[in-house]
Amino acid sequence: MTRDEYVKICSGCANRAFNPQIGVICKLTQAPADFQISCPSYQKDAVAEQKLQSSLKREAELEESDSTGTKDVIIGGLWFLGGLIFTIADVGYIFYGAIIFGGIQMIGGIAKMTR
């Protein structure tokens, strides 16, 4: 196992401790984890587990909003550009609805992406 994998497992254990020189260590052995398959002294830390789950949920929400923001910018840009092109082409109408809708959607998408 890699050190990152050990740290990920040990982060949910009630027997974890922190050493400034080494990082996450076992409170019982005062050494970094070195088990092969599973730790015999692992005790689930409910608080740490809850924090980890909420952190993962937050990351998923941010990732989802980023992709939605990009999609909104592209679609809004197409509406804005299409309305602008048809208005400039002077086909007899002013496509202000498409221009306004596209502009609002683009701004909303940019706002989602910057969060």
C-alpha positions in Angstrom: 0.0 0.0 0.0 1.1 3.6 -0.6 1.3 6.2 2.2 -1.7 8.0 0.8 -3.8 4.8 1.0 -2.7 4.2 4.6 -3.6 7.9 5.5 -7.0 7.5 3.9 -7.8 4.4 6.0 -6.3 5.8 9.2 -8.2 9.1 8.8 -11.4 7.3 9.8 -9.8 5.5 12.8 -10.2 6.6 16.5 -6.6 5.4 17.2 -5.0 7.9 14.9 -2.6 10.6 16.0 -0.5 13.3 14.3 3.2 13.7 14.4 4.5 17.0 12.9 7.6 15.2 11.4 5.8 12.1 10.0 2.2 13.0 9.6 -0.7 10.6 10.5 0.5 7.9 12.9 -1.1 5.2 15.0 -1.7 6.3 18.6 -1.1 2.8 19.9 2.3 2.1 18.2 3.4 5.8 17.7 4.5 4.8 14.2 3.1 5.1 10.6 0.7 2.4 9.5 2.3 -0.7 8.2 -0.5 -3.3 8.0 -0.9 -5.4 4.9 -4.6 -6.0 4.4 -6.4 -4.5 7.3 -5.5 -3.0 10.7 -6.2 -5.3 13.6 -6.6 -2.3 16.0 -8.9 -0.2 13.7 -11.7 1.5 15.5 -14.2 3.5 13.5 -14.3 7.2 14.5 -17.9 8.3 13.9 -17.1 12.0 13.9 -14.2 11.7 11.4 -16.3 9.4 9.2 -19.1 12.0 9.2 -16.7 14.8 8.3 -15.2 12.6 5.5 -18.7 11.9 4.1 -19.7 15.5 4.1 -16.4 16.5 2.5 -17.0 14.0 -0.3 -20.6 15.2 -0.7 -19.4 18.8 -0.9 -16.8 17.9 -3.5 -19.4 16.1 -5.6 -21.7 19.1 -5.5 -19.0 21.5 -6.5 -18.0 19.2 -9.4 -21.6 19.0 -10.5 -22.1 22.8 -10.3 -18.9 23.3 -12.3 -20.1 21.2 -15.2 -23.5 22.8 -15.0 -22.0 26.2 -15.1 -19.9 25.4 -18.2 -23.0 24.0 -19.9 -25.0 27.2 -19.0 -22.2 29.4 -20.4 -22.1 27.5 -23.7 -25.9 27.4 -24.2 -26.3 31.0 -23.1 -23.6 32.1 -25.5 -25.2 30.3 -28.4 -28.6 32.0 -27.7 -26.9 35.4 -27.2 -24.8 35.0 -30.4 -27.7 33.7 -32.4 -30.0 36.5 -31.4 -27.3 39.0 -32.1 -26.5 37.6 -35.5 -30.2 37.5 -36.6 -30.7 41.1 -35.3 -27.6 42.4 -37.2 -28.7 40.5 -40.3 -31.8 42.6 -40.3 -34.3 39.9 -41.1 -37.1 42.2 -40.0 -37.1 41.5 -36.3 -35.1 42.4 -33.3 -34.3 39.2 -31.3 -33.9 40.9 -28.0 -35.5 38.0 -26.2 -32.8 35.6 -27.3 -30.1 38.2 -26.6 -31.4 38.8 -23.0 -32.0 35.2 -22.3 -28.6 34.2 -23.5 -26.9 36.9 -21.6 -28.6 36.0 -18.3 -27.9 32.3 -18.8 -24.2 33.1 -19.5 -23.8 35.3 -16.5 -25.5 32.6 -14.3 -23.2 30.0 -15.7 -20.1 32.1 -15.0 -21.4 32.7 -11.4 -21.8 28.9 -10.9 -18.3 28.3 -12.2 -16.6 30.8 -9.9 -18.2 29.4 -6.7 
